[in-house]
């Protein structure tokens, strides 16, 4: 799960609802707890998770940082994730992830 969470927070385009839901569950938080952590109403979180509303760029980055800071075994990746923020695109192009579970690595292609 750690490698998938790292791949999600490192993706080069804005998070989508399924990404936010995955990261929230990865952090083992309820909708209410997660919404309180990022200081939004739980209905906004629900709209994000169900792709009924776009996630703003600041919220996107906050969720990424939170997942890395609070996720098991991810804290050492925080600097790299933050430094990748300028490359995050607002729309998603066709992207494929190659993962090697044996090496615990991933690469966006």
N, C-alpha and C positions, 0 to 999 in steps of 0.2 A: 504494500500500500504506500510506503514511503516514497518509492520511486515514481509511482503514478502521481502522488500529490506534488512532488517536485516538478514533474513534467507539466502538470496543470498550471502551477504558479509561474513557470518559465515560458509558457506559450507566448508567441510573438503577436498575439492579437487579443482584443478585449475578451474578458470572461463572459461566458454565456450562463444561462440559468442552471444547466446541468453541472457546470463547473463549480458554481457557488454551492449547490446542494452537495456535491461530492466533498468539497472542502469543509463545509459545515459538519457533515457526518464524520469526516476524517478527524475533526477536532472533538468529536463526541459531544456536540452541543445541540440543544433543542432549537427550534425556530425562535422562541422567546429569548433564550440565552444569547444566541448569535446576534439577533437584532439589537439587544441591549448593548452588546460589546461594540458594535459599530454605530450605535446611537441612531438607529432608524426604527420606524414603526414596523411591527411584524407583518403587516399587510404589504408594505413595500418589499420586504424580503420574499414574501410569497409571490409577488408579481415578478420579481427577478428570477426566482427559481423556476417559474412556469413560463418564462420568456414572454410575459405580457407587458414588460417594461424593460427598457435598456438600462444597463448598469452604467452609471457615470464614471468618467475616468478616475476621479479621486477615490470613489468607493471601490473601484476595481483594484487600485493599487493598495488601498487599506486592507482589503480582504487578502490579497497576496501576502502582504507583510505579516498580517495576523496568523495566517496559516503556517508560514515559515517559523515565526517566533514561538508559536504555541504547539506546533506539530512535533510529534516524536521524531527525534533525530534529524531535524531539518535546520536547526539554528545556525549551523556552520555554513549554510548556503545563503544566509540573509544578504550579505554584501553583494554577491553575484546577482541575486534576484533584483535587488534595488538598482544596481547598475544597468540592468537590462530594461528598465522602465522607459527610457527614451525611444527604444525600438518597438514598443508596443503600438500596433496599428489599430485604428478604431474599427475597421471592418475586417472580416475574415476572408482570406483568400484560400485557395485549395492548399491544405497543408497535410502532410502525412508524418506520423511519428514512428520512427524505428526504435524499438525497445529491445534491449538484450538483458533478460532477467538474470542470466548467469553472471554478467559483469555488473549488473545494477546500473545500467546506463541507458540513455535515451538520446535521440537526435531528431530535431524537426527537419524535414526534407521538403 
